[in-house]
Amino acid sequence: MGVKILAVDDNQVNLKVVSAALSHVGYEVITAASGVEALKITEKIKPDVILLDINMPEMDGYEVCRRMRASASTAQTPIMMLTAHDSLEEKVKGFEAGADDYLTKPFQPAELQAR
């Protein structure tokens, strides 16, 4: 079984682009359209990596990240913020919430695959 990546974004086009970029090189991509859905998914499966958008309805990516860090099942799972927010302030907020990495959209598939 390959590496499982949970991609979380409320934009279906973004999820398709991420899925295509990562599935193409052998990763198993599971998608969630909201932070609430992502938290439910991580109760059932243990992804190897989590990609989080910031702007989502119900709960933003920062809060999702904080909750994942507080959960024993995802506390050590690598989390990357994958977002259009590219300011230093937003990046710092992502790292303070517990993110391990931060990549801005639009991204190059090769960079996402490498990270």
Backbone torsions as a table, in degrees:
resi	resn	phi	psi	omega
1	MET	NA	138.9	-176.8
2	GLY	-84.3	-176.3	178.1
3	VAL	-71.7	130.7	179.4
4	LYS	-98.0	125.9	178.6
5	ILE	-117.7	127.4	174.9
6	LEU	-97.2	117.0	177.6
7	ALA	-104.9	127.0	-175.6
8	VAL	-121.3	116.9	-179.5
9	ASP	-161.7	139.4	179.2
10	ASP	-81.5	-6.8	179.1
11	ASN	-97.7	114.4	-176.9
12	GLN	-63.2	-33.6	178.0
13	VAL	-63.7	-44.7	178.2
14	ASN	-60.4	-41.6	178.7
15	LEU	-63.1	-38.7	178.9
16	LYS	-66.8	-40.2	179.6
17	VAL	-65.0	-46.6	178.5
18	VAL	-62.3	-46.5	-179.8
19	SER	-59.6	-44.9	-179.8
20	ALA	-63.6	-44.0	-178.5
21	ALA	-63.2	-36.8	-175.4
22	LEU	-91.7	-37.2	178.0
23	SER	-63.5	-35.2	-178.7
24	HIS	-56.7	-29.7	-178.7
25	VAL	-108.1	17.0	170.2
26	GLY	101.2	2.3	178.0
27	TYR	-82.0	147.5	172.8
28	GLU	-91.4	117.9	-175.7
29	VAL	-108.2	124.5	175.1
30	ILE	-109.3	137.4	-177.0
31	THR	-116.9	152.5	174.9
32	ALA	-138.1	137.8	-177.3
33	ALA	-92.5	0.5	178.7
34	SER	-157.2	163.6	176.6
35	GLY	-65.2	-38.1	178.9
36	VAL	-61.7	-45.5	177.8
37	GLU	-62.5	-40.3	179.4
38	ALA	-61.6	-43.0	179.1
39	LEU	-63.7	-37.6	177.3
40	LYS	-66.2	-41.0	179.9
41	ILE	-63.1	-41.6	-177.3
42	THR	-71.4	-12.7	172.6
43	GLU	-74.4	-26.1	-175.8
44	LYS	-99.3	-38.0	-179.7
45	ILE	-125.8	159.4	178.7
46	LYS	-112.2	97.1	177.2
47	PRO	-68.9	154.2	177.6
48	ASP	-82.9	-27.5	179.8
49	VAL	-146.5	147.0	177.5
50	ILE	-124.4	129.8	175.4
51	LEU	-109.2	123.2	-174.5
52	LEU	-121.3	128.0	168.0
53	ASP	-77.9	160.9	178.5
54	ILE	-92.7	-52.5	-176.6
55	ASN	-82.0	106.7	176.8
56	MET	-143.7	153.0	177.8
57	PRO	-70.0	160.3	177.2
58	GLU	72.3	-51.8	-175.4
59	MET	-152.1	125.6	-179.2
60	ASP	-77.3	167.8	-177.0
61	GLY	-61.0	-30.9	178.0
62	TYR	-63.5	-45.0	-179.9
63	GLU	-67.4	-40.1	176.9
64	VAL	-59.7	-44.6	179.6
65	CYS	-61.1	-45.9	179.0
66	ARG	-60.0	-42.8	179.9
67	ARG	-66.9	-37.5	177.8
68	MET	-66.8	-37.2	177.9
69	ARG	-68.3	-28.6	-179.8
70	ALA	-81.7	-13.6	-178.9
71	SER	-91.2	133.3	-179.7
72	ALA	-59.6	-33.4	-175.9
73	SER	-74.8	-21.9	-178.9
74	THR	-124.9	6.5	-176.5
75	ALA	-58.2	-33.9	-177.4
76	GLN	-104.0	1.0	-178.9
77	THR	-72.9	130.2	177.1
78	PRO	-61.2	133.0	179.1
79	ILE	-123.8	128.8	175.7
80	MET	-116.9	128.4	171.1
81	MET	-77.9	128.0	178.2
82	LEU	-124.6	99.7	-166.6
83	THR	-149.0	162.9	175.8
84	ALA	-80.9	-14.4	-180.0
85	HIS	-70.6	116.7	-175.3
86	ASP	-119.1	10.1	179.7
87	SER	-77.7	154.8	177.6
88	LEU	-58.9	-40.5	179.9
89	GLU	-58.6	-44.1	179.6
90	GLU	-66.8	-40.4	178.9
91	LYS	-62.1	-44.6	179.0
92	VAL	-61.9	-42.8	177.6
93	LYS	-59.1	-38.9	178.0
94	GLY	-63.2	-45.9	178.8
95	PHE	-67.1	-37.5	177.5
96	GLU	-65.5	-30.5	178.1
97	ALA	-74.7	-15.4	177.4
98	GLY	119.9	4.7	179.7
99	ALA	-67.2	146.8	177.1
100	ASP	-92.4	-25.1	-177.2
101	ASP	-150.2	167.4	-175.5
102	TYR	-149.4	121.5	179.4
103	LEU	-128.7	134.3	-177.7
104	THR	-97.9	149.8	174.9
105	LYS	-90.8	148.0	-5.4
106	PRO	-71.5	149.0	-178.5
107	PHE	-117.7	160.7	173.6
108	GLN	-93.6	131.3	-179.3
109	PRO	-51.5	-38.7	-179.3
110	ALA	-62.3	-37.9	178.7
111	GLU	-68.9	-42.1	177.6
112	LEU	-61.6	-44.5	179.4
113	GLN	-62.0	-40.4	-178.5
114	ALA	-67.5	-37.1	-178.3
115	ARG	-75.8	NA	NA
